Amino acid sequence: MKPTTIRLSWPRPALWDNEKASHMVKAAAKRTQRKEAWALALEAKWPRDPAAVLTFRFCPPDRRRRDTHNLPATMKAAIDGIADAMKVDDVGFRCVFPTEFGPVEKGGAVYIEIGGQP
């Protein structure tokens, strides 16, 4: 049976909308995240599904206050990497983002579960 969940690293600070990082730092963070998501989706052998439902769970590295409204922007490069691995256009993906953070996890993590049409 194929894994339905992958575990990504916690988003680098440059990926958060409120971060004032240079264009080069942001681009490097996006490249790294896209490559990580691509590799994990390939390893999990996720099927080609242009209408996949991606459900996100964010487990922060500490108890600092964070805004859940920034979560979608931090995952754009990861979504692109998953689409690359599936060889599909991500325009049909349905991404479900949480309204609250999960439990604190050492180093932080983002779990992405794949499912079919709801």
N, C-alpha and C positions, 0 to 999 in steps of 0.2 A: 504494500500500500504506500502511496506517495505521501510525503509529509504535507500537511495543509498549512503549516505555520512556519515562518522563518523569523529569525531574531537578528535585527539590525542593531548596530551601535547607536548610542544616543546621538542625536544631531549635534554637529559641531556648532559652536557659538555663531559662526558666520552665516549659518542657515536660518537663524531666527530674524524675523523682520525688524526687531528693535536693535539689532546689533549694527554698529557703525564700522563695518569692516571694508577694506578696499575691494575693488572689483576683482583683483587678482586672488585675494584670499577667499572671496566668495566663490569664484570659479573653481579653485582648487578643492574646496569643500564639496561643491556640487559634483565634480568629477569623481571624487573618492566615494561619495555616497551612491552615485549611480552605478559605479563599478561593483561595489559591495552588494547592492541589491540584485544586480544582474547575475553575479556569481552564485549567490544564495538561491535565487530562483532556478537557475540552471541545475544546481546541485540537488534541489528538491524535486526536479523533473516536473515542474508545474506544466499542465497541459496548455496548449494554444487555446485561449479563450478570450476573444475580443470583448465579451460582455461580462468579464469576471467581476465579482464583488470582492473588494479588498477591505477588510476590517482591521483597523489599527488599534493598538493598545500601547500607551506610553507609560513606562515605569521609570520615573526620574531618578537621578543619582543622589538626590538629597531632598530635604523638605522645604526648600526655597519656594516662594510663591511664583507661580508661572501662569500665563494666560493661555487657556485652551484654544482661544480664537486664532493663535499663531500656528497651531499644529499643521494645518494643511500645507502652508507655505514651506515648512521644514521638510516635507516629504516629496516635493515635486520631482527632484532628481531620482529618488528611490522608485517612484512610480514609473518614470521613464526607463530606468534600468530593468524593472520587471517586464515592461512592455517589450524592451529589446530582447530579453531572454525568451519571451513567448513568441516573438516575431509577429507582434500585432501592434495596431495603433491604440494608444491608451484612451482615445476619445470615448470609447464605449465602456470603460471601466466605471464602476460605481464604487466610490471610496466612502467608507463610513468612519468618521472620526469621533472620538469620545468627547463627552461633555465634562469629564473629570479624569484626573490622572490615576494610574494604577499605583500599586504599592512601590515604595522606594526599593531600588535594586542597586547593588554596588556597581558603580560605573554607568548605570542607566542603560536602558534598552528600549527598543521599539519592536513590538511583535506585530507581524502582518499575517493575517489569516486569509486564505483564498477560498472563495466559494463560488457557486454558480449563480444563475439568475435567482433573485428572491421570489 
